[in-house]
Amino acid sequence: MVIAFDADDTLWVNEPYFREIEDQFGELMEDYLPLHSTAKELFKTEMDNLALYGYGVKGFMLSMVETAIRVSEGTLQVDGISKILDLGKELLEKPIELLPGVEDVLQSLHGKYRLVIATKGDLLDQERKLSKSGLANYFHHIEIMSEKNESDYAKLIKHLDIPASEFCMIGNSLKSDVLPVLGLGGHAIHIPYHTTWAHEQISHRVEHENFREVTEIAEVLGFF
């Protein structure tokens, strides 16, 4: 059995930092739009740019700049753009805060199973976070993915040289960490997180014999 973990908001805090920076961006743009309207415009820009920039802070930063130019109708001054870039850099420099129980779980599973990180995002940023987390030595393989569709997981499972039935994915996103793996015949454990990006949310319940849901990461030990 190979056990794969998502990284952001499964092993360490991520989305709350994005929301914090998004709020600061909204305050910066208050002369042009109310906060909630700016958030909607930014999300629209992110979705339009996802195929070009992928996931991560750099794409988020570029989307903030593009949104600012659009909603200000090109009137935002250079110092405003500079402030947006500073917000992006602040996000890149956020500390790594491990979620409760993460290291205990990894210590318990390490040596008994092959452990893998399967996460998406910007390569340099994810490598930086992994290095700062102090968790790298627990993992047999690190996979930083541009997307998490069935085809992406199929490539990872093929690389690991195992059948899908021996692959278990643990993560906070039903859309990215659970459904594609179940579709391939693998196992998935969902750990809901209190803050989830709108793009990762789904409205329907998941019903599958290989699916489990827990409230905190320590509970996954009961399945291995």
N, C-alpha and C positions, 0 to 999 in steps of 0.2 A: 504493500500500500504506500502510495505517495500522498502526502498531505501538503496542499498548497494554501498559502495565506495571501489574501489581499493585504496591501500595506496601509494606505491612507484610510483612516477612521476604522481600521480593524486592528492594526498594531500600534498606530500612533495618531494623535490629533491632527486633523487637516482641514476639514470643511469649516469649522468655526473660524479659523484664521481667514479664509476666503470671505466669509460673511462680514467679518470685522473690517476688512479692507474695502469691501463693496459698500458698506455703510459710510466709510470715510469718503469714498468716491462720490456717493450720493450727496453728501454734505458739500463737497467741492462744486457740485453741479446745481446747487439749490437755486441759483439765480436764473436757471433755465427751465428746470423741471422739479416737481415734488419728488421726494425720496423714492416712493413706490413706483413712480413712472420711470425714473432713471433706472431702477432695478430691472424693470420689464424691458427697457430698451437695451440694456447691457446684455441680458439673457438672449434676446433676439440676435444681437450681434455675435455673441458666442456661438450660437447654433449655426448661424450663417458661415462662420469661420472655422467650424470644427474640422471640416474636411481638409482645410488648408493648414491650420496650425496644430491640430491635435489637442490633446489635453495638457494641462499644466499651467504654471505661473506665466510663462512667456506669452502663450496664446491669450491668457486672461488679460495681461498687461496691454497687448496690442488691441484687444477688443475694447478695453477701457478708453484708449486713445481714440479709436475710431468712433466709439459712441459719443465721446465728448465733442469731437469735431462735428458730428452730425447734429446732435441736439442743440449745439451752440450756433449752428449754421455757419461754422467756420470762423466765429468771432472769438473763440477762446484764445487767450494770449499764450505766448511761449512759456511764461512762468507757470501757467495752468498745466500745460503738457508736461513740464518738468516735475510738477507736484505728482502727477499721475505716475510718471516713471519712478519717482521715489516711493510711491505706494507699492509698486511692483517689487522693487528691491527690498522693501521692508518685509514683504511676504516671503521672499526667497531666504531671508535671514532669520525667519522665525525659529525658535528653539524646537527641538524634537521632544515631545512629551508622550512617553509611552502610556498606553491605556492600561487600566488596572488588570493585573493578572497575566499580562502578556508574557513576561519573561519566565514566570513560573511554569506556564504551559509549555513554552518552548524547551525549557530545561527538562521537563518530564517526558516529552516526546522525542527529544534529540537522542540519537543512537538506537532508537527502537524503530523509527520510520525514516524514510527519506523526506526531508522537509524542503519545501520550495516556496519562494516568493513569486507570485504572479500578479503584477500590478501594472496599471497603465499610467501614462504621464510623460513628462519631459525626461529624457535620459539623464542629463546632468543633474537635474534637481532631485530625481529619485535616487540616484547614486549618492548624492550628498546626504540626503536624509537617512539612507540606510547606513552610511558610514558613521554619521553622528548618533544614530540610535544605539550603537553597540551590539546590534543583533546579528550582524552578518555571519558570524562564525557558526550560527545554528543551522544555516541553510546549505543544502547540497547544490542548489541551483537558483539563480536569480533570473527571472524573465520580466523585462520591462517592455510592455506591449503597447502598440499604438492604438489597438482596439481590443475588445474582449467579446468577440463573436464566436460562434461554434467553430468556424474555420481556424481562428487563432488558437483556441484551446486544442483543437485537433493537431495542430502543428506542435504544440508544446508536449502533448501526450505522446506523439510519435517520437519526438526528441528524447523523451524520458524512457522510451522503449517499454511501455506498459500498455495493457488494454485499458480502455476507458473505465471499466468496472473497478480498477484498482487505483483510481484517481479520486481524491476528495478535495473539494475547494471550500475554503472558509472565508467568508467576507460579509461586508455590510450592505452590499447592493444586490437586490434580487435580480435586477436587469443584467448586471455585468458579471456577478460572481456565482449566481445560482442557475438561472434558466439555461444559459448556453451549455453548462456542464451536464445538467440533467438531460438536455437534448441529445447529448453524445452517449448517454448511458453511464455517466459518472455519478458520484455522490456530492452533495452540497450541504453545507451548514450555514445558515444565515444568522448573523449577529446584528440585529438592528442598532443603528446609531441615532442619537437624538437629533442630529442635523444631517440632512441628506440633500444633495444638489437636486434641483428639479428634474434635470435630465436623466437622473438615475432612478426616478420614482416610477412605480407601476401601480395600477389601481386594482388589479385582480389578485385573488389568493392563489398561492401555489399549493397544488395537491400532487404529490409524487411519492412513491415508496422509498426513493433514495434521498428524500429531503428531510432535513431537521432544522428546527429553529431554537435558539437559546437566547437568554437575556444577557449573558456575559461570557467572555471567552473561556473562563475556567470550566464551564459546563461541558465543553467539547471533549474533555478527557473521559467523560462517561461513555463515549462512543468508540473508544479505541482501547 
